[in-house]
């Protein structure tokens, strides 16, 4: 076992397969992908990476497997998948995920193409692991895939605690030791054992509070919208391919954006934190349903219409609609009186948090500060916002 000093879990020991995977180029690339993307423009200490998060997830997967009494070849595969679960992320993580999905037709956890060749495939095969089986685990398939990607997965446990630690906020400090101790497989479903409704609720509350204060902070959303738009422009107006774009690190993407004439102004704004401002910050009740449900093409058309009505350059209007609010953790399974029940069916707290999600929901329209008044009037008219 290789021991690694971790800022969250203290000393972490990784099995040989995970330790060897750690030294491959695709995993080392994760040192250069920040875990919290544009959130670090809000919380200056949030500079941790997907590399250290991946180590933490592999560590927690090992603890979960110990609790579940799984210690054979399957356990080795789960820890390998846990370490590799973020290897498919593009630059700036989730901020560029939509671009990659639209251009290449794959989600970040669809890693079969990365695992079936090169260093990763060779390493897995040396340890008697099939790359396609590991890719399936990364995608959350099968019974054991739930440990890596599911409502009670170790990915969530690590990033909540790690993100809270590095931002300095107190909201994500879940008791993952209790969560791990309560994990059980019942009829192929990963559940929390009897007496753990509150344990499941704690995970849900932590995620809801982190969403409100960290993940959906308006400054991060503005920077993320600017990054997405200028990244699309880079792909449309340069010889950078979508496949090349996906494998950029954060720094490589920013450099490409600043080196290209059409994307340089927006890239400089992001690099210097000279961000657009909120022209509109609208509550759920004031936004028509068709705007909430708008797809990528609809959003771009709305932006063009708003810009034309406001008399500003098209690239100076960004519409940010987060879609329907949801709480995936509410589908977690808990055992109550010997029965497996969905947390949403058992906990009144879920209903309260669902209402809170709608209260916190905001549609944003962003623009340079000098034109926010004109953009606000135009957006209110074009989008049919209700005052």
C-alpha positions as CSV (number, residue, x, y, z in Angstrom):
1,X,0.0,0.0,0.0
2,X,1.2,3.5,-0.9
3,X,0.5,6.1,1.8
4,X,-0.3,9.7,0.8
5,X,-0.9,12.7,3.1
6,X,-4.3,14.2,2.3
7,X,-5.6,17.5,3.6
8,X,-9.0,16.0,4.4
9,X,-8.5,12.3,5.2
10,X,-5.0,12.5,6.8
11,X,-2.9,9.5,5.6
12,X,-4.5,7.7,2.7
13,X,-3.4,4.2,1.6
14,X,-4.0,3.1,-1.9
15,X,-3.9,-0.5,-3.2
16,X,-1.3,-1.3,-6.0
17,X,-3.6,-0.8,-8.9
18,X,-4.7,2.7,-7.8
19,X,-1.2,3.6,-6.9
20,X,0.0,2.6,-10.4
21,X,-2.9,4.4,-12.1
22,X,-2.0,7.5,-10.2
23,X,1.2,7.9,-12.2
24,X,-0.4,7.7,-15.6
25,X,-0.6,10.8,-17.7
26,X,-4.4,11.0,-17.9
27,X,-4.7,10.9,-14.1
28,X,-1.7,13.3,-13.6
29,X,-3.6,15.7,-15.9
30,X,-6.2,16.1,-13.1
31,X,-3.6,18.0,-11.1
32,X,-4.3,20.8,-13.5
33,X,-8.1,20.8,-13.3
34,X,-9.4,22.7,-10.4
35,X,-12.2,21.0,-8.5
36,X,-14.3,24.1,-8.1
37,X,-13.7,25.8,-11.4
38,X,-14.9,29.4,-11.3
39,X,-15.9,29.2,-7.6
40,X,-12.3,30.0,-6.8
41,X,-13.1,33.6,-8.0
42,X,-15.3,33.8,-5.0
43,X,-13.4,31.7,-2.4
44,X,-9.7,32.4,-2.8
45,X,-8.6,29.3,-1.0
46,X,-10.6,26.9,-3.2
47,X,-7.7,25.9,-5.3
48,X,-7.9,22.1,-4.8
49,X,-7.9,19.9,-7.8
50,X,-9.7,16.9,-9.2
51,X,-6.5,14.9,-8.6
52,X,-6.6,15.1,-4.9
53,X,-10.4,14.6,-4.9
54,X,-9.9,11.4,-7.0
55,X,-7.5,10.1,-4.3
56,X,-10.0,10.9,-1.6
57,X,-12.8,9.1,-3.6
58,X,-10.6,6.0,-4.0
59,X,-9.8,6.1,-0.3
60,X,-13.5,6.3,0.7
61,X,-14.4,3.5,-1.8
62,X,-11.9,1.3,0.1
63,X,-13.5,2.1,3.4
64,X,-17.0,1.4,2.0
65,X,-15.8,-1.9,0.6
66,X,-14.4,-2.9,3.9
67,X,-17.7,-2.1,5.6
68,X,-19.6,-4.1,3.0
69,X,-17.2,-7.1,3.3
70,X,-16.0,-7.0,-0.3
71,X,-12.3,-7.8,-0.6
72,X,-11.9,-9.8,-3.8
73,X,-11.1,-8.8,-7.4
74,X,-14.3,-6.8,-7.5
75,X,-13.0,-4.5,-4.7
76,X,-9.9,-3.9,-6.7
77,X,-12.0,-2.8,-9.7
78,X,-14.2,-0.5,-7.6
79,X,-11.1,1.3,-6.2
80,X,-9.7,1.6,-9.7
81,X,-13.0,3.1,-10.9
82,X,-13.2,5.4,-8.0
83,X,-9.7,6.8,-8.8
84,X,-10.6,7.2,-12.5
85,X,-14.1,8.5,-12.0
86,X,-13.1,12.1,-13.1
87,X,-10.6,11.3,-15.8
88,X,-13.1,12.2,-18.5
89,X,-13.6,15.8,-17.3
90,X,-12.7,18.6,-19.7
91,X,-11.1,21.9,-18.6
92,X,-12.8,23.7,-15.8
93,X,-14.8,20.5,-15.1
94,X,-18.6,21.0,-15.2
95,X,-18.3,24.5,-16.7
96,X,-17.4,23.0,-20.1
97,X,-19.4,19.8,-19.8
98,X,-22.3,21.1,-21.9
99,X,-20.0,22.1,-24.7
100,X,-18.4,18.6,-24.8
101,X,-21.7,16.8,-24.7
102,X,-23.1,18.9,-27.6
103,X,-19.9,18.6,-29.7
104,X,-18.8,15.0,-28.9
105,X,-22.0,13.4,-27.7
106,X,-20.6,12.1,-24.4
107,X,-20.8,12.8,-20.7
108,X,-17.7,13.1,-18.5
109,X,-18.4,9.7,-16.9
110,X,-18.4,7.9,-20.3
111,X,-14.8,7.0,-20.2
112,X,-14.7,3.8,-22.3
113,X,-12.6,5.5,-25.1
114,X,-10.0,6.6,-22.5
115,X,-9.7,3.3,-20.8
116,X,-9.6,0.9,-23.7
117,X,-6.1,2.0,-24.9
118,X,-2.8,3.4,-23.8
119,X,-1.4,3.6,-20.3
120,X,-4.8,3.2,-18.5
121,X,-5.7,0.0,-20.4
122,X,-2.2,-1.5,-19.9
123,X,-2.3,-0.7,-16.2
124,X,-5.7,-2.2,-15.7
125,X,-4.9,-5.3,-17.6
126,X,-1.7,-5.8,-15.6
127,X,-3.9,-6.1,-12.6
128,X,-6.3,-8.5,-14.2
129,X,-9.0,-5.8,-14.7
130,X,-11.0,-5.4,-17.9
131,X,-11.2,-1.7,-19.1
132,X,-14.8,-2.0,-20.1
133,X,-15.8,-3.3,-16.7
134,X,-14.1,-0.4,-15.0
135,X,-15.8,2.1,-17.4
136,X,-19.1,0.6,-16.5
137,X,-18.4,1.1,-12.8
138,X,-17.4,4.7,-13.4
139,X,-20.8,5.2,-15.1
140,X,-22.5,3.7,-12.0
141,X,-23.6,0.5,-13.7
142,X,-24.3,-2.7,-11.8
143,X,-24.5,-3.3,-8.0
144,X,-21.0,-2.1,-7.2
145,X,-21.2,0.9,-9.6
146,X,-23.6,2.5,-7.0
147,X,-20.6,3.0,-4.7
148,X,-18.8,5.1,-7.3
149,X,-21.8,6.9,-8.9
150,X,-25.2,6.9,-7.2
151,X,-27.3,8.7,-4.6
152,X,-25.1,7.4,-1.8
153,X,-21.8,7.4,-3.6
154,X,-18.3,8.1,-2.2
155,X,-17.7,10.8,-4.8
156,X,-20.4,13.0,-3.1
157,X,-19.1,12.2,0.4
158,X,-15.6,13.4,-0.6
159,X,-16.4,16.5,-2.6
160,X,-18.8,17.9,0.0
161,X,-16.3,17.6,2.8
162,X,-13.3,18.6,0.6
163,X,-15.1,21.6,-0.9
164,X,-16.2,22.8,2.5
165,X,-12.7,22.5,3.9
166,X,-11.0,24.5,1.1
167,X,-13.7,27.2,0.8
168,X,-13.8,27.6,4.6
169,X,-17.6,27.3,4.8
170,X,-19.1,25.0,7.5
171,X,-22.0,23.6,5.5
172,X,-20.6,20.5,3.7
173,X,-19.1,18.8,6.8
174,X,-21.1,15.6,6.6
175,X,-20.4,12.6,8.9
176,X,-19.1,10.4,6.1
177,X,-17.9,7.9,8.7
178,X,-21.4,7.3,9.8
179,X,-22.6,7.1,6.2
180,X,-20.0,4.5,5.3
181,X,-20.8,2.4,8.4
182,X,-24.5,2.4,7.5
183,X,-24.1,1.2,3.9
184,X,-25.8,-2.1,3.0
185,X,-26.7,-3.9,-0.2
186,X,-30.3,-5.1,-0.1
187,X,-31.6,-6.9,-3.2
188,X,-28.9,-5.3,-5.2
189,X,-29.6,-1.8,-4.1
190,X,-27.2,0.3,-2.0
191,X,-29.1,1.5,1.0
192,X,-28.6,2.9,4.5
193,X,-29.4,0.5,7.3
194,X,-32.2,0.8,9.8
195,X,-32.1,3.9,12.0
196,X,-30.3,6.2,9.5
197,X,-33.0,8.5,8.1
198,X,-31.3,11.4,9.8
199,X,-27.9,10.2,8.3
200,X,-29.4,10.4,4.8
201,X,-31.0,13.8,5.6
202,X,-27.6,15.2,6.7
203,X,-26.2,14.5,3.2
204,X,-29.1,16.1,1.6
205,X,-29.0,19.2,3.8
206,X,-25.2,19.6,3.3
207,X,-25.6,19.5,-0.5
208,X,-28.5,22.0,-0.4
209,X,-26.5,24.4,1.7
210,X,-23.4,24.1,-0.4
211,X,-25.5,24.7,-3.6
212,X,-26.8,28.0,-2.1
213,X,-23.5,29.3,-0.8
214,X,-20.8,27.8,-3.0
215,X,-21.8,25.9,-6.1
216,X,-24.4,28.4,-7.3
217,X,-22.9,31.6,-6.1
218,X,-23.8,34.3,-8.6
219,X,-20.2,35.4,-9.3
220,X,-19.2,31.8,-10.2
221,X,-22.3,31.5,-12.4
222,X,-21.4,34.7,-14.2
223,X,-17.8,33.6,-14.8
224,X,-19.0,30.2,-15.8
225,X,-21.4,31.6,-18.4
226,X,-18.6,33.9,-19.8
227,X,-16.3,30.9,-20.0
228,X,-18.8,28.7,-21.7
229,X,-19.7,31.3,-24.3
230,X,-16.1,32.2,-25.2
231,X,-15.1,28.6,-25.3
232,X,-17.9,27.9,-27.9
233,X,-16.6,30.9,-29.9
234,X,-13.1,29.4,-29.8
235,X,-14.3,26.1,-31.3
236,X,-16.4,27.9,-33.9
237,X,-13.7,30.3,-35.1
238,X,-10.4,28.5,-34.7
239,X,-8.8,25.2,-35.7
240,X,-9.1,23.8,-32.1
241,X,-11.1,20.6,-32.4
242,X,-13.7,19.5,-29.8
243,X,-11.5,16.4,-29.1
244,X,-8.5,18.6,-28.4
245,X,-10.6,21.0,-26.4
246,X,-11.8,18.1,-24.1
247,X,-8.2,17.2,-23.1
248,X,-7.1,20.7,-22.3
249,X,-6.2,21.6,-18.7
250,X,-7.6,24.8,-17.1
251,X,-4.4,26.7,-18.0
252,X,-4.2,25.4,-21.5
253,X,-7.8,26.5,-22.2
254,X,-7.3,30.0,-20.8
255,X,-4.1,30.3,-22.8
256,X,-5.9,29.2,-26.0
257,X,-8.6,31.7,-25.4
258,X,-6.2,34.6,-24.7
259,X,-4.1,33.7,-27.8
260,X,-7.1,33.8,-30.2
261,X,-8.3,37.3,-31.3
262,X,-12.0,36.6,-31.2
263,X,-11.9,35.2,-27.7
264,X,-9.2,37.3,-26.2
265,X,-11.4,40.1,-24.7
266,X,-13.7,37.8,-22.8
267,X,-10.7,35.6,-21.7
268,X,-8.9,38.6,-20.3
269,X,-12.0,39.6,-18.4
270,X,-12.1,36.1,-16.8
271,X,-8.4,36.1,-16.1
272,X,-8.6,39.5,-14.5
273,X,-11.9,39.0,-12.7
274,X,-13.4,41.9,-14.6
275,X,-16.7,40.1,-14.9
276,X,-20.1,41.0,-16.3
277,X,-22.8,42.1,-13.9
278,X,-26.3,41.0,-13.2
279,X,-28.8,42.8,-15.4
280,X,-31.6,40.4,-14.4
281,X,-31.8,38.1,-11.3
282,X,-35.3,36.8,-11.5
283,X,-37.1,34.5,-9.1
284,X,-38.9,31.3,-10.2
285,X,-42.4,32.7,-10.0
286,X,-41.6,35.5,-12.4
287,X,-40.1,33.4,-15.2
288,X,-42.4,31.8,-17.9
289,X,-42.2,28.0,-18.1
290,X,-40.9,28.0,-21.7
291,X,-37.9,30.1,-20.6
292,X,-37.1,27.8,-17.7
293,X,-37.2,24.8,-20.1
294,X,-35.3,26.6,-22.9
295,X,-32.7,24.4,-24.6
296,X,-29.3,25.6,-25.8
297,X,-30.6,26.8,-29.2
298,X,-33.5,28.7,-27.5
299,X,-31.2,30.4,-25.0
300,X,-28.9,31.6,-27.8
301,X,-31.9,33.0,-29.7
302,X,-33.2,34.8,-26.6
303,X,-29.8,36.3,-26.2
304,X,-29.7,37.6,-29.8
305,X,-33.2,39.1,-29.4
306,X,-32.3,40.8,-26.1
307,X,-29.1,42.2,-27.5
308,X,-30.9,43.5,-30.6
309,X,-33.6,45.2,-28.5
310,X,-31.1,46.7,-26.1
311,X,-28.9,47.9,-29.0
312,X,-25.7,46.1,-27.7
313,X,-23.3,43.7,-29.2
314,X,-24.6,40.1,-29.2
315,X,-21.6,38.8,-27.2
316,X,-22.5,41.3,-24.4
317,X,-25.7,39.4,-23.4
318,X,-25.6,36.1,-21.5
319,X,-28.7,34.2,-20.4
320,X,-28.2,31.8,-17.6
321,X,-31.2,29.6,-16.9
322,X,-30.5,26.6,-14.5
323,X,-33.5,24.6,-15.5
324,X,-35.9,22.8,-13.1
325,X,-34.5,22.6,-9.5
326,X,-33.9,19.1,-8.3
327,X,-32.4,17.2,-5.4
328,X,-31.0,13.8,-6.6
329,X,-30.2,12.8,-3.0
330,X,-33.9,12.6,-2.3
331,X,-34.0,9.3,-4.1
332,X,-31.6,7.7,-1.6
333,X,-32.9,4.4,-0.2
334,X,-33.1,3.9,3.6
335,X,-34.4,0.9,5.6
336,X,-37.4,1.8,7.8
337,X,-39.2,-0.8,9.8
338,X,-37.6,-3.5,7.7
339,X,-38.7,-1.9,4.4
340,X,-36.6,-0.1,1.8
341,X,-38.0,3.4,1.3
342,X,-37.1,6.4,-0.8
343,X,-35.9,9.2,1.5
344,X,-38.4,11.6,-0.3
345,X,-41.2,9.3,0.9
346,X,-40.0,9.1,4.4
347,X,-38.6,12.5,5.3
348,X,-40.7,15.7,5.6
349,X,-37.4,17.5,5.4
350,X,-37.1,16.7,1.7
351,X,-40.3,18.6,0.9
352,X,-39.0,21.6,2.8
353,X,-35.7,21.5,0.9
354,X,-37.5,21.1,-2.4
355,X,-39.4,24.3,-1.6
356,X,-36.2,26.0,-0.6
357,X,-34.6,25.1,-3.9
358,X,-37.4,27.0,-5.7
359,X,-37.0,29.9,-3.3
360,X,-33.3,30.1,-4.0
361,X,-33.6,29.5,-7.8
362,X,-32.7,32.5,-10.0
363,X,-32.6,33.2,-13.7
364,X,-29.7,35.4,-14.6
365,X,-29.0,37.8,-17.5
366,X,-25.5,39.2,-17.5
367,X,-23.9,42.1,-19.3
368,X,-21.1,44.6,-19.0
369,X,-21.8,47.1,-16.3
370,X,-22.3,50.0,-18.6
371,X,-25.2,48.4,-20.4
372,X,-27.0,46.5,-17.6
373,X,-30.0,49.0,-17.5
374,X,-30.7,48.7,-21.2
375,X,-30.2,44.9,-21.1
376,X,-32.6,44.6,-18.1
377,X,-35.4,46.4,-19.9
378,X,-34.9,44.4,-23.1
379,X,-34.7,41.0,-21.3
380,X,-37.8,41.8,-19.2
381,X,-39.7,42.4,-22.5
382,X,-38.2,39.5,-24.6
383,X,-38.5,36.9,-21.9
384,X,-41.9,38.0,-20.6
385,X,-40.7,38.3,-17.0
386,X,-43.3,39.2,-14.5
387,X,-42.5,41.9,-11.9
